[in-house]
Amino acid sequence: MAIGYAASSLKKGSTPADVQKMDDFLNDNFPPQPAQRTAFSGQKHFWDSDQTIHRAPGWMASVKMASKRVIGTELVNEDNLKGFYMGDGATYIYRNGDEYLNVFPFWDWRKVPGITSYESDAPIPSPRTYGAHVRNETTFVGGVTDGSTGMTAMILNRDGAHACKSWVITDDFVLCLGAGIQTDSTLNLATSIDQRMKQGELAYWENNCWNPVNGTVTITGKAPRFYHDSTGYILMQPENCVAISEKRSGRWSDFMGSYIPQTVEGEVISLYIRHPKEVPATYQYLILPASSADRTATFRTDGIRVLRNDEAMQAVAAGNRFYVTAYQKGTIRLSDDITLAVQTPGIYMLSPGNGKLRIEASDPTHTQTSLSLTINDYDLKIMVPANQASGQSVSVTPVISAPLVKSISVASSISTGTLKG
């Protein structure tokens, strides 16, 4: 939004030609937009800042993570006093741009959208001292993309909580996966699906109709569907899910010290999953941005197959692509004719078509010079170009069907995930 305001401000005093360029930019990228791809449509993983951005014609999403390389949040001049969890996989969905406008006095800051954290009424930990407790103690944080779709993943290992979290983002949906969710604390863990200002009713699908949420509704042992403000939420496995629609009060000064301590009120909706403590927990849910209530109620999830969701691997088949995050070495059968054995942990996307197999790969640890796979009986070694920044996507199309070829070493071309029109 800031760049939009800047472009609008710069029009005053600019030449007619420059004003036209700024108008074209604003019309192309800010509401109301035409239902078509804009110059900034596509997906990009920012490997230096542990962040992924996806822009579809009618909406956008962002995922903010952190690692040993990147501190997930900062506190400067009493600004962001409660932002301790904002780099733990925060996932924001925008359609109009005002979804989270002025929500911060009313947020439960342990339930920033997309994160997995503790349920507690204790004060939010302070990021004031930039020591070990503000860092995510892992290097496995990254993303792979071909510029239009991709997979983002992270190991969460911070403040006593552990989880393997991944996101598959396309122009149609955001699939969120979690596995190995556990802690040695006596506190319970929860994963926040969303928390934003209320815009119309929050409703859940039951008995073939939409039922409004007033106050707090807890749904146990089911895979419910929810709808709010042109966004659908579909849980793909039975969960202990909490939906909230309520008025809240709060103060801006509680997280921004420059504000006066004045109480304000607002209406907020919240969706989150409570995780059992007995065994490492998992979650699987879909977000359908820019959707209708009818589409959310009737959306068929069988075209999005979660092949595996555990601490070793998260793998998804959707459309004509396979998305795989391998936290450890392992083998998975992607389809009747493709078996993938991963020797180098990383994030991979496989796209079969026209007798070829295109592979996007990335090293989320930023430490590897090559990535090794076996596809059926063929060994594939993907070389990371020496002039490429660590963590970028590498794109290869190996000829794995050539007769008698059993081992292939590919000097890879670079796919940086540039946003494409």
C-alpha positions in Angstrom: 0.0 0.0 0.0 2.9 2.4 0.8 4.1 2.3 -2.8 0.6 3.2 -4.0 0.4 6.2 -1.7 3.9 7.3 -2.9 2.9 7.0 -6.6 -0.3 8.9 -6.0 1.6 11.7 -4.1 4.3 11.9 -6.8 1.7 12.8 -9.5 1.5 16.3 -8.2 4.1 18.3 -10.1 5.1 15.5 -12.5 5.0 15.7 -16.2 1.9 14.4 -18.1 3.9 11.4 -19.3 5.0 10.5 -15.8 1.5 11.0 -14.5 0.2 8.5 -17.1 2.8 5.9 -16.0 1.8 6.3 -12.4 -1.9 6.1 -13.3 -1.2 2.9 -15.3 0.6 1.4 -12.3 -2.2 2.3 -9.8 -4.9 1.1 -12.1 -3.0 -2.2 -12.7 -2.3 -3.0 -9.0 -4.9 -1.4 -6.8 -8.6 -1.9 -6.5 -10.8 -2.0 -8.4 -8.7 -4.3 -10.6 -9.8 -6.1 -13.7 -10.2 -9.9 -13.4 -7.0 -10.6 -15.2 -3.3 -11.0 -14.4 -1.5 -7.7 -13.7 2.1 -6.8 -14.2 2.9 -7.9 -10.7 0.9 -11.2 -10.7 2.8 -14.3 -9.8 4.9 -15.7 -6.9 8.3 -14.8 -5.5 10.2 -16.2 -2.5 12.5 -13.7 -1.0 15.3 -16.0 0.1 17.2 -13.2 2.0 14.3 -12.3 4.2 12.4 -15.7 4.6 9.2 -14.4 3.0 6.9 -15.5 0.2 4.5 -13.2 -1.7 1.8 -14.5 -4.1 -0.3 -12.1 -6.2 -3.3 -13.5 -8.0 -5.6 -11.2 -10.2 -8.1 -10.7 -7.3 -6.1 -11.2 -4.2 -2.7 -11.7 -2.6 -1.1 -13.6 0.2 2.1 -13.3 2.1 4.0 -15.7 4.4 6.6 -14.3 6.8 9.0 -16.7 8.5 12.3 -16.5 10.4 15.4 -18.6 10.8 18.9 -18.5 12.3 19.7 -16.2 9.4 16.8 -13.8 9.8 15.2 -12.3 13.0 11.5 -12.5 12.6 10.6 -9.2 14.2 12.0 -6.1 15.8 11.2 -3.6 18.5 12.3 0.0 17.9 11.3 3.0 19.9 8.5 1.1 21.7 7.0 0.2 18.4 5.9 -3.5 18.1 5.8 -4.3 21.8 3.8 -7.5 21.2 5.3 -8.7 17.9 7.2 -11.7 19.3 5.5 -14.2 17.0 5.2 -12.3 13.8 8.0 -14.3 12.0 6.6 -17.7 12.9 4.7 -18.3 9.7 2.4 -15.3 9.7 0.0 -15.7 6.8 -2.0 -12.8 5.5 -4.7 -12.9 2.8 -5.7 -9.6 1.1 -8.5 -8.9 -1.3 -9.3 -5.3 -0.7 -6.3 -4.3 1.4 -8.1 -3.4 4.5 -8.6 -6.8 6.0 -6.3 -6.1 9.0 -6.7 -2.4 9.1 -6.9 -1.2 12.7 -7.1 -4.7 14.0 -4.0 -4.6 16.2 -5.6 -3.3 19.5 -8.0 -6.3 19.4 -5.6 -9.0 18.3 -4.7 -12.0 20.4 -1.0 -11.6 19.6 -0.4 -15.4 20.2 -2.8 -16.0 17.3 -1.3 -14.0 14.5 -2.8 -15.6 11.4 -0.9 -18.7 10.3 1.4 -19.2 13.3 1.6 -22.1 15.8 2.1 -20.9 19.4 1.0 -21.3 23.0 -2.4 -20.7 24.4 -1.8 -18.5 27.4 -3.0 -15.4 29.1 0.5 -14.5 30.2 2.2 -11.4 28.8 3.6 -11.7 25.3 7.4 -12.3 25.4 9.4 -9.3 24.6 11.7 -9.1 21.5 13.6 -6.3 23.1 16.7 -8.3 23.7 17.9 -9.8 20.4 19.2 -13.1 21.9 18.5 -16.7 21.3 14.8 -16.5 22.4 13.8 -14.3 19.5 15.5 -16.5 16.8 14.0 -19.5 15.2 16.7 -22.1 15.9 16.8 -23.8 12.5 18.2 -23.1 9.0 15.5 -25.0 7.3 13.3 -22.1 6.1 12.7 -21.4 2.4 10.6 -21.8 -0.7 10.5 -23.1 -4.2 8.6 -21.4 -7.1 8.4 -21.3 -10.9 7.1 -17.7 -10.7 3.4 -18.7 -10.8 3.0 -21.3 -8.0 5.2 -22.9 -5.4 5.7 -24.3 -1.9 7.0 -22.5 1.1 8.2 -24.4 4.3 9.8 -23.9 7.6 10.8 -25.8 10.7 9.6 -23.9 13.7 11.9 -24.5 16.7 11.5 -21.5 19.1 10.6 -20.8 22.6 10.1 -24.6 23.3 7.6 -25.1 20.5 8.3 -27.4 17.5 6.5 -27.8 14.2 7.0 -28.5 10.5 4.9 -26.0 8.5 4.4 -25.7 4.8 2.2 -23.8 2.4 1.3 -24.6 -1.2 0.0 -21.4 -2.9 -1.7 -21.3 -6.3 -4.1 -18.7 -7.9 -7.0 -20.8 -6.6 -6.1 -21.6 -3.0 -3.6 -21.6 -0.2 -3.0 -25.1 1.3 -1.6 -25.0 4.9 0.1 -28.1 6.4 1.6 -28.7 9.8 3.2 -31.8 11.3 5.3 -32.8 14.4 3.6 -30.1 16.5 4.7 -30.6 20.1 6.2 -28.9 23.1 7.7 -29.8 26.4 5.7 -27.1 28.1 2.6 -27.6 30.2 0.8 -25.1 27.9 -1.3 -26.2 24.9 -0.4 -25.3 21.4 -2.8 -23.8 18.8 -2.5 -22.9 15.1 -4.2 -19.7 14.0 -6.1 -19.9 10.7 -7.1 -16.2 10.6 -7.8 -13.3 12.8 -9.0 -10.0 11.3 -11.6 -7.2 11.5 -15.2 -8.4 11.1 -16.7 -7.6 7.7 -20.1 -9.3 7.6 -21.0 -12.6 9.2 -18.6 -15.4 10.1 -20.5 -18.6 9.3 -19.9 -22.3 9.4 -21.4 -25.0 7.1 -23.6 -27.5 8.9 -26.8 -29.3 7.9 -26.5 -28.0 4.3 -26.7 -24.4 5.3 -24.5 -21.5 6.6 -24.9 -20.9 10.3 -23.7 -17.5 11.8 -21.1 -17.5 14.6 -22.0 -15.4 17.5 -19.6 -15.4 20.3 -17.5 -18.6 20.5 -18.3 -21.9 18.7 -16.1 -25.0 19.3 -16.3 -27.8 16.7 -14.8 -31.1 17.7 -14.2 -34.2 15.6 -15.3 -32.8 12.3 -13.7 -31.2 9.3 -15.7 -28.0 9.2 -16.0 -25.2 6.6 -16.2 -21.5 7.3 -16.9 -18.4 5.3 -16.2 -14.7 6.0 -15.7 -11.6 3.8 -15.2 -13.4 0.4 -12.8 -15.9 2.0 -13.5 -19.6 2.5 -11.8 -21.8 5.0 -11.9 -25.6 4.7 -10.4 -28.0 7.3 -9.3 -31.2 5.5 -9.3 -33.4 8.6 -11.2 -33.5 11.8 -10.0 -30.9 14.3 -10.7 -29.3 17.6 -11.5 -25.9 15.9 -12.6 -22.7 17.6 -14.5 -19.9 15.7 -15.0 -16.5 17.4 -17.0 -13.5 16.3 -17.1 -10.8 19.0 -16.6 -7.2 20.1 -13.3 -6.5 21.8 -11.6 -3.6 23.4 -8.0 -2.7 23.5 -5.4 0.1 23.4 -2.9 1.1 20.7 -0.5 2.0 23.4 -0.2 -1.6 24.5 1.9 -2.4 21.5 3.0 1.0 20.3 4.4 3.1 23.2 4.0 6.4 21.4 0.2 6.3 21.6 -1.9 7.6 24.4 -3.5 4.9 26.7 -7.0 5.3 25.3 -9.4 2.3 25.0 -11.0 1.6 21.6 -13.5 -1.0 20.5 -13.9 -3.1 17.4 -15.4 -6.4 16.1 -13.1 -9.2 15.3 -13.4 -12.8 13.9 -10.9 -15.5 14.7 -10.4 -19.1 13.6 -7.9 -21.4 15.2 -7.1 -25.1 15.9 -6.3 -26.5 19.3 -3.7 -29.3 19.2 -3.7 -32.3 21.4 -0.6 -32.8 23.6 -0.5 -36.6 23.8 1.1 -37.1 20.4 2.8 -34.8 17.8 -0.1 -33.1 16.1 -0.9 -32.3 12.5 -3.2 -29.9 10.6 -4.4 -29.6 7.0 -6.6 -26.7 5.9 -7.4 -24.7 2.8 -8.0 -21.0 2.4 -10.0 -19.9 -0.7 -9.4 -16.2 -1.2 -11.8 -14.1 -3.3 -14.4 -16.9 -3.1 -18.1 -17.1 -2.6 -20.1 -18.8 0.0 -21.5 -21.2 -2.6 -18.1 -22.1 -3.9 -16.8 -22.6 -0.3 -19.7 -25.0 0.5 -19.3 -27.0 -2.7 -15.6 -26.9 -3.3 -14.2 -30.4 -4.0 -11.0 -31.1 -2.2 -10.3 -34.4 -3.9 -8.3 -32.6 -6.6 -5.8 -31.6 -3.8 -4.3 -34.7 -2.4 -2.1 -34.6 0.6 0.2 -37.5 0.0 2.2 -37.2 3.2 2.2 -34.9 6.2 4.7 -35.8 8.9 8.0 -34.7 10.4 10.0 -36.3 7.6 8.1 -35.1 4.5 5.1 -33.0 3.4 3.9 -33.8 -0.1 0.9 -32.7 -2.2 -0.5 -33.5 -5.6 -2.6 -30.7 -7.1 -3.4 -30.1 -10.7 -0.5 -31.3 -12.8 2.1 -30.6 -10.2 3.7 -32.3 -7.2 4.9 -30.3 -4.3 7.4 -31.9 -1.8 9.2 -30.6 1.3 11.6 -33.2 2.5 12.9 -32.4 6.0 14.8 -35.7 5.9 15.9 -38.2 3.3 13.0 -40.3 2.1 11.0 -42.0 -0.7 7.5 -41.3 -1.8 5.3 -42.6 -4.6 3.9 -39.5 -6.2 1.8 -41.2 -8.9 1.4 -44.6 -10.6 4.4 -43.8 -12.8 6.6 -41.5 -10.6 8.5 -42.6 -7.5 10.7 -39.9 -5.9 13.6 -40.7 -3.6 15.1 -37.6 -1.9 18.7 -37.8 -0.9 19.2 -34.1 -0.2 16.5 -32.6 2.1 15.0 -29.5 0.4 11.9 -28.2 -1.3 10.9 -29.6 -4.7 8.2 -29.0 -7.3 7.7 -31.5 -10.1 5.6 -30.7 -13.2 5.1 -33.5 -15.7 3.9 -32.6 -19.2 4.4 -33.3 -22.9 6.6 -36.3 -22.1 9.0 -34.2 -20.0 9.4 -33.5 -16.3 10.3 -30.1 -15.1 11.8 -29.8 -11.6 12.1 -26.7 -9.4 14.3 -27.2 -6.4 15.7 -25.1 -3.6 17.9 -25.6 -0.6 16.2 -23.9 2.4 19.3 -24.4 4.5 21.5 -22.2 2.2 24.3 -24.7 2.6 24.2 -27.1 -0.3 26.1 -26.9 -3.6 23.9 -29.7 -5.2 20.6 -31.5 -4.6 20.3 -35.2 -5.3 17.2 -37.1 -6.2 16.2 -40.4 -7.7 13.2 -40.4 -10.0 12.1 -44.0 -10.7 15.5 -45.6 -11.6 17.3 -42.4 -12.6 19.7 -40.6 -10.4 19.6 -36.8 -10.7 22.1 -34.4 -9.3 21.0 -30.8 -9.6 24.0 -28.5 -9.4 23.4 -25.1 -7.8 25.2 -22.5 -10.0 28.1 -20.9 -8.3 26.9 -17.4 -9.1 23.4 -18.0 -7.7 22.3 -16.6 -4.3 21.7 -19.3 -1.7 18.1 -20.3 -1.3 17.0 -19.4 -4.9 14.9 -21.8 -6.9 16.8 -23.9 -9.5 14.9 -25.1 -12.6 15.9 -28.2 -14.6 14.2 -30.4 -17.2 16.3 -33.6 -17.3 15.9 -36.1 -20.0 15.1 -39.0 -17.7 13.4 -41.2 -20.3 16.4 -41.6 -22.6 17.3 -45.4 -23.0 20.2 -46.7 -20.8 20.7 -43.4 -19.0 20.9 -44.2 -15.3 22.7 -41.2 -13.9 22.3 -37.6 -14.8 24.2 -34.5 -13.6 22.5 -31.3 -14.6 24.3 -27.9 -14.6 21.1 -26.0 -13.7 19.5 -23.0 -15.2 18.4 -20.4 -12.7 14.7 -19.8 -11.8 14.7 -17.0 -9.4 10.9 -16.9 -8.9 10.6 -13.5 -10.6 6.9 -12.3 -10.6 5.6 -12.9 -14.1 2.8 -11.4 -16.0 
